[in-house]
Amino acid sequence: TGLLQCCDLKDIKLAYQLNKAMEKGDNWKFLDVDQLNGYWSRFFSLLCMMEQIEVVLKWYKEMSPSLFYPSPKNILDLLQALDAANQLEVIPSVW
C-alpha cells in the first residue's frame, strides 16, 4: 500500500512518476485487483484536484472503465473539477 500513500501527498509530479514506474513492465502485477482499483481511484482524485480539466478528461477517457470503475467519490471529484472549470456542459459526455 506504499504506492497508495504516495498519492495522498498531493504531489502531482510524484504521482506521475509513480504511475510511470507502475506501468513499466509487469509492476502492476504486484497489486491485487482491490489495490489496483484503489490506486487508480486515488490517482484520478488527485488529477481532479491538481490538473487542468482537459488533462482530467483525457485521463478519465483512458482510465474508465478499462483500468478502473470510478467510485462515487471519483464521480463527485470529477463533477467538482468540471464545476470549478465552468465546464458543466461536458457532464453528458462523461456520464
LOMILUM-319053 format. One record per residue (C-alpha): y negated, z negated, x negated; residue in one letter; residue number from 1. Coordinates in steps of 0.05 Angstrom, whole numbers, plus 5000, padded with zeros to 4 digits. Each point is the difference from the previous one (the first is absolute). Example, Ala and Ser with C-alpha at 12.3 -4.5 7.8 and 13.67 -1.06 7.14 Angstrom:
BEGIN
- 5090 | 4844 | 4754 | A | 1
- 4931 | 5013 | 4973 | S | 2
***
This chain:
BEGIN
- 5000 | 5000 | 5000 | T | 1
- 4954 | 5002 | 4940 | G | 2
- 4982 | 5071 | 5020 | L | 3
- 4976 | 4976 | 5067 | L | 4
- 4957 | 4945 | 4972 | Q | 5
- 4961 | 5048 | 4955 | C | 6
- 4975 | 5036 | 5062 | C | 7
- 4972 | 4934 | 5026 | D | 8
- 4951 | 5000 | 4941 | L | 9
- 4957 | 5050 | 5037 | K | 10
- 4997 | 5043 | 4937 | D | 11
- 5007 | 5072 | 5020 | I | 12
- 5006 | 5026 | 4928 | K | 13
- 5058 | 4952 | 4987 | L | 14
- 5032 | 5020 | 5066 | A | 15
- 4998 | 5074 | 4981 | Y | 16
- 5029 | 4984 | 4931 | Q | 17
- 5055 | 4959 | 5033 | L | 18
- 5014 | 5056 | 5049 | N | 19
- 5005 | 5051 | 4945 | K | 20
- 5050 | 4955 | 4963 | A | 21
- 5040 | 4989 | 5063 | M | 22
- 5005 | 5074 | 5016 | E | 23
- 5025 | 5015 | 4929 | K | 24
- 5073 | 5017 | 4997 | G | 25
- 5044 | 4953 | 5041 | D | 26
- 4955 | 4938 | 4994 | N | 27
- 4994 | 4996 | 5076 | W | 28
- 5075 | 4985 | 5003 | K | 29
- 4987 | 4930 | 4974 | F | 30
- 4971 | 4981 | 5068 | L | 31
- 5040 | 4995 | 5064 | D | 32
- 4976 | 5033 | 5064 | V | 33
- 4961 | 4940 | 5024 | D | 34
- 4966 | 4991 | 4933 | Q | 35
- 4983 | 5074 | 4997 | L | 36
- 4970 | 4999 | 5070 | N | 37
- 4961 | 4937 | 4981 | G | 38
- 4975 | 5033 | 4937 | Y | 39
- 4976 | 5063 | 5036 | W | 40
- 4970 | 4958 | 5056 | S | 41
- 4959 | 4959 | 4951 | R | 42
- 4981 | 5061 | 4959 | F | 43
- 4975 | 5035 | 5063 | F | 44
- 4961 | 4939 | 5023 | S | 45
- 4967 | 4998 | 4932 | L | 46
- 4983 | 5074 | 5005 | L | 47
- 4968 | 4988 | 5068 | C | 48
- 4957 | 4944 | 4971 | M | 49
- 4980 | 5032 | 4934 | M | 50
- 5002 | 5076 | 5006 | E | 51
- 4958 | 5054 | 5033 | Q | 52
- 5027 | 5020 | 5069 | I | 53
- 5019 | 5070 | 4976 | E | 54
- 5046 | 4969 | 4947 | V | 55
- 5029 | 4951 | 5051 | V | 56
- 5016 | 5056 | 5048 | L | 57
- 5032 | 5042 | 4945 | K | 58
- 5045 | 4942 | 4980 | W | 59
- 5016 | 4984 | 5073 | Y | 60
- 5024 | 5071 | 5012 | K | 61
- 5042 | 4999 | 4937 | E | 62
- 5029 | 4931 | 5010 | M | 63
- 5013 | 4995 | 5075 | S | 64
- 5055 | 5002 | 5024 | P | 65
- 5037 | 5028 | 4939 | S | 66
- 4986 | 4941 | 4954 | L | 67
- 4985 | 4944 | 5049 | F | 68
- 4990 | 4985 | 5073 | Y | 69
- 4930 | 4972 | 5010 | P | 70
- 4999 | 4929 | 5025 | S | 71
- 4951 | 4978 | 5054 | P | 72
- 4957 | 4971 | 4943 | K | 73
- 5001 | 5068 | 4965 | N | 74
- 4977 | 5034 | 5064 | I | 75
- 4945 | 4948 | 5009 | L | 76
- 4979 | 5009 | 4927 | D | 77
- 4997 | 5076 | 5011 | L | 78
- 4960 | 4992 | 5065 | L | 79
- 4951 | 4954 | 4964 | Q | 80
- 4993 | 5049 | 4943 | A | 81
- 4988 | 5057 | 5049 | L | 82
- 4948 | 4957 | 5037 | D | 83
- 4965 | 4981 | 4935 | A | 84
- 4997 | 5073 | 4980 | A | 85
- 4975 | 5020 | 5070 | N | 86
- 5061 | 5046 | 5008 | Q | 87
- 5030 | 4974 | 5065 | L | 88
- 5008 | 5072 | 5024 | E | 89
- 5059 | 5006 | 4950 | V | 90
- 5042 | 4949 | 5039 | I | 91
- 5037 | 5051 | 5043 | P | 92
- 5023 | 5038 | 4937 | S | 93
- 5028 | 4937 | 4967 | V | 94
- 5032 | 4973 | 5063 | W | 95
***
